[in-house]
């Protein structure tokens, strides 16, 4: 097992390797294999990239992000400009009308509300706008319509897990209640955890996913 010092160096190396991250502005601390990222970055997209880079390092249990977003002067946008751009993107890229999703912008922080037909639409809406200039953060409060039997959802997720992470599937328990999927058990890496979470989100009828998986 890697020591905290080894993990710290590993995270620093991964941040430096990722071209989407300016490593000189980010501090890395590790305690009990939990990584804390501090400092600032030039965009919300960079903040997400730094978090994902830390998660990729083998042995990391969790990542705490304490990064501020500080825009370069020419990237500053008014909330009105950001809101107008987001509405266009949701309509033309994601295929969501203004009636389906309402957009609120406050100091660059985006809040999405409304209803969509699938959890994938909910996910892709937030992911798409996360890379816009002028965005400091995203709160995704979109709800998913539709009802599906918990047993049916669970069976579809278990089948998909066997196709994607067969080695770990037997160690993952899936429970469903009112459209909320809870994943418990142990996986071997952050990558496998991400795959399992993605599989759960992709199942028809899923409204939310509680990821209680551990890495070991």
C-alpha atoms as one frame of an Amber mdcrd trajectory, in Angstrom:
protein
   0.000   0.000   0.000   1.298   3.460  -0.890   2.134   5.910   1.877   0.468
   9.321   2.059   3.716  10.887   0.880   3.834   8.613  -2.161   0.213   9.399
  -2.958   0.884  13.114  -2.620   3.692  12.902  -5.152   1.570  10.716  -7.400
  -1.273  13.253  -7.407   1.147  16.103  -8.104   2.614  14.160 -11.021  -0.862
  13.407 -12.396  -1.895  17.054 -12.140   1.288  18.102 -13.937   0.664  15.503
 -16.649  -2.909  16.720 -17.296  -2.788  19.564 -19.846  -6.151  20.879 -18.606
  -4.685  21.745 -15.197  -2.280  24.503 -14.094  -0.515  22.600 -11.354   1.432
  25.596  -9.988  -1.789  27.069  -8.566  -2.944  23.892  -6.775  -1.790  22.563
  -3.421  -1.996  18.854  -2.561  -2.299  17.402   0.938  -2.897  13.737   1.790
  -3.953  12.193   5.094  -5.094   8.587   5.499  -5.161   8.346   1.669  -7.695
  11.201   1.462  -6.503  13.916  -0.922  -7.292  17.606  -0.364  -6.820  19.998
  -3.277  -6.533  23.689  -2.372  -5.683  26.921  -4.154  -7.357  28.253  -7.278
  -7.936  27.486 -10.941  -8.909  29.498 -13.994 -12.235  27.806 -14.775 -14.827
  25.400 -13.417 -13.766  22.922 -16.118 -10.207  23.024 -14.759 -11.535  22.445
 -11.252 -13.349  19.314 -12.443 -10.240  18.165 -14.344  -8.091  18.517 -11.209
 -10.550  16.458  -9.174 -10.641  13.706 -11.811  -6.840  13.695 -12.057  -6.527
  13.090  -8.304  -9.129  10.325  -8.463  -7.140   8.509 -11.159  -4.179   7.879
  -8.857  -4.252   4.321  -7.556  -4.642   4.113  -3.773  -6.609   7.344  -3.301
  -9.666   6.760  -1.087 -11.398  10.109  -1.541 -10.803  13.620  -2.858 -11.768
  16.842  -1.082 -11.855  19.876  -3.393 -11.221  23.300  -1.833 -10.379  25.121
  -5.060 -11.619  28.610  -5.909 -12.406  29.589  -9.490 -10.640  32.800 -10.543
 -11.251  33.861 -14.111  -8.690  35.632 -16.260  -9.875  39.190 -16.955 -11.007
  38.415 -20.512 -13.075  35.417 -19.352 -15.369  37.421 -17.056 -19.012  37.249
 -18.216 -22.199  38.762 -16.844 -24.791  36.400 -15.392 -27.161  37.425 -18.193
 -24.619  36.448 -20.859 -23.996  33.101 -19.190 -27.732  32.350 -18.833 -28.430
  33.196 -22.492 -25.599  30.960 -23.676 -26.714  28.060 -21.474 -30.300  28.209
 -22.745 -29.049  28.021 -26.325 -26.732  25.109 -25.548 -29.431  23.140 -23.721
 -31.770  23.621 -26.672 -29.419  22.990 -29.590 -26.911  20.549 -28.087 -28.834
  18.635 -25.417 -32.285  19.007 -27.008 -34.012  20.462 -23.934 -36.505  23.295
 -24.289 -36.674  26.336 -22.025 -39.962  24.960 -20.674 -38.267  21.702 -19.649
 -35.300  23.215 -17.800 -35.091  26.561 -16.019 -31.703  28.223 -15.651 -30.672
  30.460 -12.753 -27.269  32.174 -12.659 -25.845  33.939  -9.614 -22.231  35.140
  -9.692 -21.466  32.489 -12.297 -23.007  29.646 -10.279 -25.594  27.761 -12.340
 -28.737  26.174 -10.876 -30.772  23.915 -13.169 -34.385  23.008 -12.363 -37.102
  21.165 -14.250 -38.045  17.678 -15.432 -36.555  15.425 -18.112 -37.317  11.943
 -19.398 -34.079  10.209 -18.386 -31.210  10.443 -15.925 -28.842  10.636 -18.890
 -30.444  13.912 -20.049 -30.048  15.251 -16.523 -26.380  14.266 -16.479 -25.488
  15.501 -19.964 -27.128  18.890 -19.332 -24.867  19.572 -16.339 -21.757  18.138
 -17.995 -22.215  20.227 -21.130 -22.484  23.574 -19.363 -19.688  22.772 -16.898
 -17.099  23.643 -19.558 -18.479  27.076 -20.417 -16.372  30.160 -19.789 -17.815
  32.219 -16.956 -19.224  29.272 -14.977 -18.053  28.932 -11.357 -20.154  25.909
 -10.382 -23.288  23.881 -11.144 -26.194  22.747  -8.945 -28.203  20.147 -10.848
 -31.739  20.043  -9.390 -33.361  18.556 -12.496 -35.767  15.708 -11.724 -36.435
  12.623 -13.830 -39.963  11.734 -14.892 -41.385   8.249 -15.127 -41.889   5.233
 -12.934 -40.274   1.829 -13.187 -40.348  -1.186 -10.898 -37.393  -1.316  -8.542
 -36.774  -4.988  -9.294 -36.725  -4.295 -13.044 -34.228  -1.425 -12.623 -32.019
  -3.516 -10.348 -31.920  -6.454 -12.752 -30.954  -4.209 -15.683 -28.158  -2.614
 -13.662 -26.802  -5.979 -12.499 -26.784  -7.249 -16.078 -24.952  -4.148 -17.279
 -22.405  -4.417 -14.456 -21.600  -7.970 -15.547 -20.912  -6.669 -19.062 -18.745
  -3.722 -17.983 -16.954  -4.766 -14.777 -17.457  -8.533 -14.621 -14.594  -9.094
 -12.161 -16.091  -6.673  -9.619 -19.789  -7.236 -10.303 -20.125 -10.005  -7.737
 -18.832  -7.629  -5.051 -21.365  -4.870  -5.811 -24.833  -4.890  -4.263 -27.620
  -2.963  -5.981 -30.791  -1.811  -4.214 -33.550   0.379  -5.656 -36.228   2.384
  -3.898 -38.483   5.018  -5.494 -36.116   5.358  -8.433 -33.040   5.849  -6.234
 -30.269   3.304  -6.749 -27.866   2.546  -3.906 -24.565   0.854  -4.731 -22.661
  -0.853  -1.913 -19.650  -3.141  -1.810 -16.008  -2.900  -2.866 -14.263  -2.152
  -6.148 -10.592  -2.172  -7.034 -10.130   1.385  -8.295 -11.718   4.784  -8.896
 -12.056   3.834 -12.565 -14.192   0.792 -11.706 -16.209   2.876  -9.264 -16.858
   5.436 -12.015 -17.973   2.691 -14.411 -20.377   1.230 -11.844 -21.837   4.661
 -11.114 -22.240   5.368 -14.832 -23.995   2.047 -15.374 -26.468   2.859 -12.610
 -27.196   6.333 -14.009 -27.808   4.912 -17.497 -30.588   2.523 -16.462 -34.135
   3.595 -17.482 -36.236   4.821 -14.569 -33.306   5.896 -12.374 -33.780   9.252
 -10.655 -30.777   9.323  -8.353 -27.707   7.240  -7.468 -26.207   6.895  -3.988
 -22.636   5.682  -4.363 -21.589   3.915  -1.152 -18.887   1.830  -2.835 -15.490
   1.569  -1.181 -12.128   1.170  -2.905  -9.827  -1.568  -1.713
